[in-house]
Amino acid sequence: MPPVPSLACPQARPHFQPLAFVDLETTGMNASEDRIIEVGVVEVDADGVREWSSLVQPGTRIPPFITALTGIDDAGLAGAPRFAQIAAELHQRLAGRLFIAHNARFDHGFLRNEFRRVGLAFQPVVLCTVRLSRRLFPGWSRHSLDALIERHRLDVSQRHRALGDARLIWQFWQLAQREAGDALLTQTVLQLTARPSLPPHLDGAIVDELPASPGVYLFYGENRLPLYVGKASQLRRRVLSHFSSDHRIASEQELCQQVRRIEWIETAGELGALLEEARLVKRLVPLHNRRLRQSLQLCAWRIVEGPARLRIELAEGDDLFFDQDEALYGLYASAALARSALRRMAEQHQLCLVVLGLERTRAGRSCFGHQIGRCHGACVGSESAAAHTARLYAGLEAVRLQAWPFAHPIGIREGDVVHVLDRWCYLGTARSHEEMHALAQTCHAGFDRDVYRIVQPRLAALAARIVALPQAA
């Protein structure tokens, strides 16, 4: 990885350092599938300012909207070189320079992929002038290139052409230097180009490859099983936060030292990331994930009508695959935890532990709680069964589980995908009508605690995005 240019050198103004102001025109927005059709570079260093540009034959047709935007069409690219033909020269021009672009992840991502296709590594230090503008001019709400042109009265030569836009970025740099001053510009650039301190066994290219989109990430050690699975609303920011120098807990530091490889899955949004994280943790059982591990002893309380009074009992395993008309309370990883929670609730509401089945006593004798004023005497008839039952229901209401409120599986739209669920179980994410209906017919194990905790609190807010699906056969 090339070093960050020494912008703080007291003998040199920032614009005398080796800089490359870069802009691209492409066939689309996807750096993996679309291609570059024009490159423009303004090189700035102690020897002066030089410009270089080239059209690029992408090997595919130019979409009409790109032609309308740039004026570049298939006929104009007929004799243009392929990227492989200009790769060596362009790579040399950019080598050792601070790579400066507007929305730099876009331009850098396209160039990194194109260089990779011809076998050249490309890991420059990258500065985004959108971020630079936000830091230096925080009072303005808009920082697009058009906004900069209007606000700072930049001289436009060829808008939406690579070299013309690269010139605009160079103009903005000079203006920023004049208005902010060398010291502030230097400090800001150094802050924006600071790279996270990655463990030595991780490839530094991961910093540039991580997307800013929502998704799930997987940390791997020496073998094929992941050490940790996490979710993020912004993958790049969340993943890199693991490698900050101020680890708050020893387990986080231990995890970072073990990571050898990182993979990720982009999702349509936060809901997809939450569901995918829960699914992967159950399937892969990563060593460092504890909160989402599946418990085989999952249980809840159920109230059952008896001949004399209502009684409370544990529902476990398949019993949690409950019907719409049944009420279950609490959700616990073990019977011991369920009893502890019920005991705390009994103390809070002065319920009888004998009536609840948590203690035993001789017939006709009051429980210990009644003797010390913690029970109203339901165990010896001092309190009616109806009154005790009413307070029991009142105490349990705070932990009541909502039964599946639909008579069928549902889909929840998020972006251009649909998450399919049935009876608090996540069946998968569909990207077509056929996939959606196929998932709805999937047999599944039933109640999933983590899916319940993810989806149930959001159901009201998600109502407009819910799609009814046919019941599984």
N, C-alpha and C positions, 0 to 999 in steps of 0.2 A: 504494500500500500504506500503510495507516495506521501511524503510529509506535508502537513499543512503549510502553505507559504508563510514565511516569517513576516507577517503584516505589521508586527510591533517594532520592527527595526527602526530606531530613531533617525537613521540617516535616509530612510526611504519613505516616500509617500505611498499609500496603499496602491495607487494605480500603476506604480512602477514595478510591482511584483508581477510574476508570470501569471496572467489571467487569461481565461478563454470564455468569451460570451457566446453562448451557443443557442441556436434555435433550429427546430426541425419542422418540416411539413410531412404529414403521414397520410396513409389511406384510411385511418380510423383511430380509435382511442385505445385499443387493446394491444399492448406491447408484445404479447405472445403470438397473436394472430395477424395483426396488421403490419404494414411495412413502411419504411421511410421512403419519401419521394424527393426530398430536398434537404440539404444540410447547409447551414450558414454559420460561420465562425468569425468572430473578431478577436484577434490575438493582441494582447497588450502586455508589454514588458519594458525593460530599461532601454531597449533598442527602438521603441516606438509602437505604432499601431499598424496592424496588417489585417486585411480581410481575405477570406477564402470561402467559396461556396461551390456547390455542385448539385445538379439534379441527379436523381438516383432512379434507375429502372427497378420497380418493385416486383416484377414478374407476375403482376395481377392487374386487373382493370381498375381504373380510378373511379370511385363512386361519384355520381353526379354532384352531390352536395360538397364534396371536396373540390371539384373543379369550379363550382360556383363560388367557393370561398377563396381559393388561391389563384384561380386562373390556369392551373396546371392540368393538362388533359393527357390522354393516351398518346395523341399525336406528338405532343411536345416532349414526351419521354421516350419516343421511339429510338433515338440514338444515344440515350443516356447510359452511363456505365452502371453495372450492377454494384451493390455495396461492396462485394468482395474485391472489386477492382480499385476502389478508393480506400479500402479499410486500412492498409498499411500507412498511407500518407496521413489520413485523418487521425489515426492512433498516435502517430509521431507528433502531429501538431498539438494534440491535447495532452501529451505526456508531461507530467510534472507541473501542470497548471491547475489553478483553482477553477473548477468547472462551475460556471455561473449561468443560470437559466431561469426563466419565469415559469413557475410550476415545475421546478427542476426534476421532480420524480418522474414526470412524463418523459422529458427529453432524455434523461439519464437512463431510464428503464428501456426505452427503445434502442439506444446506442449499446447498452450493455448486452441486450439480446442479439443484436446484429453482430457485434464483435464476437460474441460467444459462438455464433454459427460458423464463423471463419477461424475459430481456434485462438482468438486473442482475449486475454484477460483485460478487464477494464474496471478499475476500482479507484476513480479519482475522488478527491475531496470535493464535495458538492455544496454549493450555496444557492439557495432559492431566493430570488428577488421579491417574491410575494411575501415571504417571511421577513426579509430584510425591510421591506416597506412597512410592514405591520409594526416592527420594532422601532424604526426610526420616526414613523409618522403615525403614532397610535390614535391621534384624534380623528383620523379618516376611517370611514367604515368600509370603503371599497378599495381593493388593491389589485384589480385585474390590470392587464397591460393597457386596455382602453382607458381605464380610470386614471392610470399614471400619465398617459398621453394628455388627457384633458386637464388634469390637475396641475401638472408640471410643465405643460405646453411643450412637450417633446416634439422634435422635428421628424415627421413621418415621411419616409421615402417610399417604401413598398410594404404596406401592411399586409399581414398574412403571407408573406414570402420569407423564407428562412433568413437570408442575410439582412433584409429590411428590419425584421423583428430583433435580430441580434444587435443591430445598430441601436435600436431603441433601448435595449437593456444596458448597453454601454453608456448611452446618454444618461440613463437613470443613475448609474453608478457615479458618474461625474457630478451630477446634481446632488446626490446624497453626500458625496465627499465635501462639496462646497457648503451645504446647509448644515450638516451634522458635525463637520470637522473631522480631521484625521483621527484624533484620539477616540472619539465615540464610534466612528465607522470601524476602526480597527478592533475595538473591544467587542462590538456587536457581531462582526464577522467571525471572530474567534469563538464567541459563544455559540453561534449558529452552526459552525462547522465542527464543533467538538464532537468526537465520536465516543460512544460508550466503551467502557473498559471490558472487553470480552475475555473470557478465559482463553489461554493460548491455544488450546486444542480445538477451538471453534473457528471456522472459516469466517474471516472478516466480511466477506461478500454478503453474509446473511443480513447485515445492517441495511444494505441497499435493496435486497430482494423482498424483505418483509413488507406486505401490503398494509395500508392504513385502514382497511375495511374490517367489519366485524368477522369473527370466526373463532375457531378452536385451534390451539397449538399443542404439540406433543414434544416433550423433551425425551431424548433417548440417551442411554449410556453406551456401554460396550456391546450390548446384545440387542435383539430385535424387539424386546418388550419395553414399552415406554416407562420412564421414571415418573413422569408427571403429565397430566392432561389439564389444560386450563382454557378458559374462555375469555374473550375480550371484545369490547366495542370497537377498539382500534388495535389490531394485532401488533403492529410495529411498536407502538408505545408500550403496550403491556409486556411483550416479550423482553424488550430491552430493559424494562424496569427491574427485571429479575437480576440483572447484572450490574446494578448500581453498587457503588462502593460502600454504601451504608446499610448493609444487611442488618435487620433488626433482630432476627432470631437465627440461632445456630443451624436449624434445619434448612433454612433458605440458603445459607452459605454452603452447606453440605450438598444440596441439590445442584447449585451452580457449578461446583467443582466436579460433579459427576457427569454433567451434560457433554455429549460428544456430537450430537446431531439434533437438528430441530426440523420438524415438519409442521404444516398447518393446513387447515381446511377453511376456506372462506365461506361465509354464510350470508344469507340475504339480510340479516338483521340480528338484533339482540336475542329475540326468542329462539331463532334457529341455533345460535351459539349456545344458549343455555341447554336446549334439548340435546344437541349433539355432544356437548360435554358430558351430560348425565349418561347418555347411551355409551360413549366410549369408556368412561370410567368403569361402568358395570361389566363391559365386555373384556376390557384389557387389564383391569385391576392394577393400576399403577402403584408402585411402592409408596410414593409420596402423597397420594390422594387418600384422604380419610373421610372427609365430610360426605362424599357422594358414593361411598362403597355400599353395595347392596347388602342388606341384612336378611338372613334367612329366617330370623325370628320376628320379623315385623308383626306388630300386633296393635290392637285398639280395644277400647272398652265398648261393650254392648249391654243395654238394659233389657232384661228378660222378665216377662210377667210370670209371677208364681202364684200359687193358690192363696197364700196369705199376704204376701207383699212382693213388690218388685225386687229383683236381685240383679247384680251387676257381674258380668263375666267377661273374660278375655276372648276376643276373636283373633285368630291367628291363621297364617297361611292362606289357603283357598277361601277361608271365611271372609277375607278382606275384599273378595270379588263381590261386593255387596249390591243388593237391588236398590232401586230408586227410593222405595218406601221405607228402607231401613235406616236407622240412625246409629252411627258409630262415633266414638269420641276419642280424641287424642290419636297420636301416631308414634309408636315407640319401637326402638330397635330390639327390645327384649322384654320379657315378662317382668323381670326385676325392675327395669326402669319404669314400666307401666305402673307397678304397685307403688313405687316410690312417689310417682307423680300423683297417684290417687290419694296416698296418705297425706301429702302436702295440701291437696285440695280439701280433704276432710278436716284437717286442722284449721284451715282458713274459714271454712263454712260451718264448723262445729258439728260435723256429721259423726255418726256412730261407726267406729271401726269394726265392731262386731257385726252390725247389720250389713256393712259393706263386704264382709268376709275377710277382712284383713287381720282380725284377731278372733280368739275364741274365749269363751267364758262359760261357767256353769249356768244351766237353765235357771232363770229367775234372778240371777245376779247381774248387777250393772257392770258395765265395762269400766276400765280404769279412767277413760276420758270423762265419763259422767261423774266419777268420784272427785275429779279435780276441776270440774266445771267446763270441760271442753266438749261435752256431748249433752244434748238436751234430753236424753233419756229414752230414745226410741227403743233401746235394748230392753227396757223394763216397763214399757208402756206409758212412761211419763210424757212422751211426745207421740202423737198419732203417726201411723205409717204414711198417711197422705201428706202431712206437714214435712216429714223427713224426706219423702220422695220429691216434694216440690223444691226443697233446698238442694237436693242432689242434682236435679235437672238444672237448677240455676247455676250451680258450680260447673257442671259439665258443658254448658252452652258455649263457654268461651273456647272450648277445644273441640267443638263438634265438627266432624268431617262432612263436607258437602258431597252427597252422592252424585254420581255422574248425571248431569241434568238433561241428558239427551237420550232419546230412544234408539240411537244409531251412532255410528262413527261420525266424526266431523273433520273438516279441513279448516285450517287457519291460514289465510293468505298473508304472505310477507314478501314484499317485492314481487318478483316474477315466479315464486315458488309457493307450494301449499304444504303445510305440515299436517300430517294425518294422525289423528288420535282416536282412541276408543277406550272408554271406561278407565280414564286416567293412565293410559298406556300410550307411549309414542311409537307409532308404527313406521314412520319414515317420512322423508320429504319428497314430494313429487314435483316434477318439472313439466308434466303434461297431463292432460285429462285422463289418458289411459293409465298412467302410473298412479294417479290419485285413486282411481276406482279399484285398481289391483291391490293397492295397499289397504284399502278399506275392507277387503276380503281376507286379510291376513289373520291367521290364528295367533293368539298371543297369551302371555302368562297372566294377564290381569293387572291388578292395581300396582302402580309404581309410585312409591312415596315421593321420589324426586320430581317426577312429572307433575304430580298433584301440587307440590309446593311451588313449582314454576308456573303452572297454567292457571290453577284455581283463583289466585288473587288477581289475575289479569283478565279473567273471563268477561267481566262487564266492559272493560275498555276495548276488548277485542271483538265485541258483539257484531260490529259492522263487517268484520273480515271473516266471519265463520260461514262455512259452506257445509250443508247437510249432505251426507253420503249414504249409500245403501248399506243395510245391515249385512254383516258377514253371514254367509250361508251356513 
